[in-house]
Amino acid sequence: MKKYILSIDTSCDETAAAITLDTKVIASKVWSQASLHAKFGGVYPSLAKRKHEERIDFVINQTLKKAKLEIKDISAIAVTVGPGLAPALEVGIQKAKELSLAFKKPLFAVNHVEAHLLSPLIGKSFEEIKQHFPALGLVVSGGNTQLIFAKEPGKYKIIAETIDDALGEALDKGARALGLGYPGGPVLEKIAEEFKVNKNLKNPLPLPFVGQEKLRKFSYSGLKTALVRLIEKIKKEKGILKKEDIISLAYFYQERAFNHIERMVLFILKNQKEKPKSLLVGGGVIANNNLRKKLRKIAKSNNLKLIFPPHKKYCGDNAAMIGVALAINLKERSAKDVNPQKIDRIPRLKLTESKIY
């Protein structure tokens, strides 16, 4: 009998559901609220919750329809319990509880960051997955920037993380400062691509935490402040921020943000006692082609297998990675289902905290 997993994710501003079979995605549906939050310059929690409540039944039903399955055909339910926005997480958890109790299906709690970490393994056989460990994991999203040493699935050590803004947040804030709107990361990338690179032209923005790699911390607040001050200086001199200014600043800002990632990854690889076999990269920012290019160069020079999610739609928040993360954990170790009455949201859930499966 095929063991299908219905997974649900409402950790931020995407209402997502998926049906997976082992690591294979049978159906996946994501409804984004990004355009609704644009006027706030970021995700407005109460609005996110309300929209999740309005859409979650539709998203789940559409996913089942696409998979040509009914709830009775499902073997288990997986749901994101954290990290994420508390009001948003609550909607997915409540729906998962309802379905688990009504249809007597085992319920499993999944860590959202672990799902991003394991998202590059979507579609791979369990035998192939084993060959990629130990691995160095990089999770770069709107809420998380972490480097993780993964000895095997379920055994993680965070070796570098942000002390302020995550990379995705930093890109969004930079885009907002340049008047590019929200979500800013993809727009910033598009604008930066218009810049004609001149190697003789010095980047006017500072390198974040330069020479401080040994602290194993990411920090983007200083870079963001430097951009804002530079914009103010240009406006004072010219009166306005011209198109060529926006293009060049988008390029320089993005470049510095990614330089920070590059330097830290290289430092970790040089100083990590147990050498990884592969570099697993997940999270919404990894859809950026410029960052991918930099990571390919690092992987090649360090003889690492670089693994991205099989499609860019699995980089941002989605439920397919939730189901696959559960499947890998069920295969690799003893995973326990959760009493639906006890499951609750854990907005600040850490990857290395006591296991919740």
N, C-alpha and C positions, 0 to 999 in steps of 0.2 A: 504493500500500500504506500502510495506517495504521501510524504509528510509536508504539506504546504504550511507556510507560516504567513499569517496576516500581520503586518507591522504598521504601526502608527507613529507619526512624529509631528508634534505641534510645539517644538521648542522655542520658536521665535515667530517669524511672520510668514511661514509657509505651512499650509495644511497639507499633510502628505500621508499617503497610504500605499502599501505595496503588497504583492504576493510573491514569495520566493520559495524555491525548492532547492534545498542545500544552498549553494552560492549562486544559483541561476535565478535571474529576475524574470518572473512570469508576466507580471504587470506592475506598473508604477504610475502613480498620479500625484502631481504636485500643483496646488493652487496657491499662487503668490499674491501677497497683499502689498508688495513693495510700492506700487503706485498710490495706494491709499495713505501710506505713511510719508510720502515724499514731502508734503507741505510742512511736516513736523521736523524734517531733516534727520529722521531716525525713527525707530520703531516705538510707537505709542502703546504701552502694555494693555491698557483697558480696551483699546480699539482692536488690538490683535486678538484678545480673548473673545470679544464679541463676534468677530469675523470667523474665527475658528469654529465657534458654536453654530454659526449659520451654515458653514460649508462642510463640516466634517462628515455628516451622513452622506452627502452627495459624493464626496471624494472617495469614501469607502465603497459605496455602491458602484461607482464607476470603475473602480479598481477590480472589484469582483466580476463585474460584467465583462471587462476587458480580458480577464483571465478565464472567463467562461466557467466560473465556480460559484458555489453558494457557501454560506458560513458553515453549513454542516460538513462541507468537504475539507475545512481547515483543521489542521492538527494542533496548532498552538497560536497564541497571540503574543506579539512583542510590542512594547511601547517604551518610548523615551521617557525617563523620569528625571533626567538632568545631565549636564548643566543646561540652563536656559532661563527664560523669563517665567517666573512662577505662575502668573495668570494664564499664560499660553500653555504651559506644561499641563496645568490642571484639566484643560479641555480634553486632551488626548488620553490622559490617564483615566478620567471619568468614563469616557467612551469605551476604553479597553476593559475596564471593570464591568461595565454593563454587558458587553458582549461575552466576556468570560463567564459571568454568572448565568446569563440567559441561555447560553448554548453549551455550558459545562466544558469550556475549553481551558487548558492550562495557560496561565498568564506569566510572562517573563518580563522583567525590568531590564532595560538596556541603557548603557552609558553613551551619551551622544558623542563625546569626544572619541571614545573607543571605536564607535561606528565610523567616524571620519578616518581614523587611523587605519582601519581594516578595509575601507572602501576600495583601495586599489586591488583587493583580492576578489572583488565581485567577478563571478564567472569562472574562477580558477578551480581546478580539482583540489581535493583535500591533500592529495599526495604532492601536488605542485606547491601548495601553500607551505607545507613543511620545509621545503627546500629554500624558502626565502628567509628563514630565521636562523640565527638572530638577525634583527633588522634595526636600522635607525629610522624612526618615524618622525615626520614633520607634519604637524597639523596647523594650517594657516586659514583662519576664517574671520568672520566679523567679531566673534567673541573669544577666540582662542589663538594663541601663537605659542606652540610648544614643540620642543625637540624631545623625543622619547626613545629610550633604548628598550626594545622589545626582545627579550630572550626567546619568547614564544608567545602565542596568543594567550592573553590573560596574565602574563608576567611582565610588568612594565616598571620602568624607572624614569621619572621626568628629570632630564638633565639640563634643560634650559627652558625658561618661560618668561612671559612679559611681566613687567612690574607696573605697567599702566595700560595704554591702549593696545589692543590686539592689532595685527597688521591690517585686517579688513576695516576696523574702525579708523585707523590712521589714514587709510586711502580715502575713505568716505569723508573724513573731516578735511582732508586736503582738497578734495574735489569741491566741498561746500565753500571753503575759503576762496576758491577760484570761481565760484558762481556756477558750478556745473550740475548742481542738484543732487538728488538721492534716488537710488543707491549710487554712490560716486565711483566706486572701483572700476566697473566696466567702462564708464564714460571717460574716466581719467586715462585708462589704457588706450582708448580710441584716439583721444586728443594727443597723447604722448607719441603715438605712431606717426603723427604729422611732422614731428620735429626732425629736421635734417641734421644728423649727428656731425659735429665738428670736434675732432679729438683735441684741437687746440683751445677749445672753449672750456673754461673752468666752471665746474659746478659751484654755484654760489651758496648752496645749502650744506650744512655740516653733516659729517658722518655720525650717526647715532652711536653713542657709547664707544667711540673709537679707542682702541687700546685697552678696553675693559672686558674683553671676551672671557677672561678667567672668572668673572663674576657670574657667568652663565645666565645672563639676564637680557631680555629684549626691552627696549624702551623707545617709544616714538613721540612722547610728549614734547621733547626738545626740538625735534625735527618739525613738528606741527607749528610750534611757536615761532621758529625761525622762518617758516614759510609765510606766516601771517605778517610778521615784521617786514619781510622783504616785499610783500604785496603793498603794504602801507607806504614803504619807501618809494616804490615805483609810482604809486598813485600821487604821492606828494610831488614827485619830479615831473611826471607827465600829465597829471590831472586825471587820467583814466588808465585802466588796465587794457592794453590793446590785445588783439587776437594773437599776435606773435608772442606777446608776453605770457599769455595763458598757455599756449602750446609749449613754450620752453620751460615754464615753471612746472607744468604737468609732467614733462619728461624728467626734469631734474629731481623733482620730489619723488616720483615713482622709483627712479634709479637709486636714490639714497635709501629708500625704504627697503628695496631688494638687496642692496649692498650689505645692509645689516644682517639679513638672512644668510647671505653668502658667507660672510666672515664668520658667523657663529657656527654654521655647518662645517666649514673647513677646520675651525678650531677644535670642535668636538671630534671630528674624524681623526685629527692629528693626536689628540690626547685621550681617546677612548681606549682603555686597556683591551677589552674584548671587541675585536673587529667585526662589524656587521657584514652580512652577505649582500644586503639590499638596502635601498632607500625607499621607504613607503611614504607617499605624499598624498595628503587629503585635505579637504576644506575648500570653501568657495573661492579663495584667492588663487588657488592653484590652476584655475581656468585661465589665468593670465599667461599669454604666450611668452612674454619677456621673462617672467620668472621661470617658466618651464625651460627656456633656453639656458638660463644660468645654471639650473640644477642639472641639466643634461651634461654640461661641461664639467661640473663637479663630480658627477657620478663616473664619467668616463675617465677622468684623471685619477680617480681613486678605485678603479676597477670594481664598481658597484653596479648591481642591477637596479635600475631606476624604474619604479612602478607607479604609474598614475592610475586613477580610476579609469575604467575602460571607455567611458564617455564623459564629456564635460557636464552632462546633466546630473551625474553622480558626485560632482564636486561640491555643489551647494547643498543645503539641507534637503534631505529626501528620506523616504521610509525604506527604500530598497536596502540601503546600507545598514539599517537597523535590523532587518531580517537576516541579512548575511552575517552580521556580527554575532547574532544569536546562534545561527547555524554553526559557525566556526567554533564558538564556545561549547555548544552541545557536543561537537565532535571531539574537541581537544580535552575537555575536562568535564567533570560532573556539574552540570548546571541544574539549579533547582527552580521550579516555578514558584511564583509568589502567591500568597494568600491574597485574593483581591481586596479583602477588607483591610489589609495592612499596608498595601502599596500607597505611596505618597510621593509628591514631587520633591526633588532635592535640587533646588536652583543652583547651588554652588558645589555640586557633586564633583569630587576629584577623581581623576583616572586611577590613582593608586590607593584610594580609600578601600575599606573592607568591601569585598565583593557582594553584589546585591542580586546575583543570579540565583 
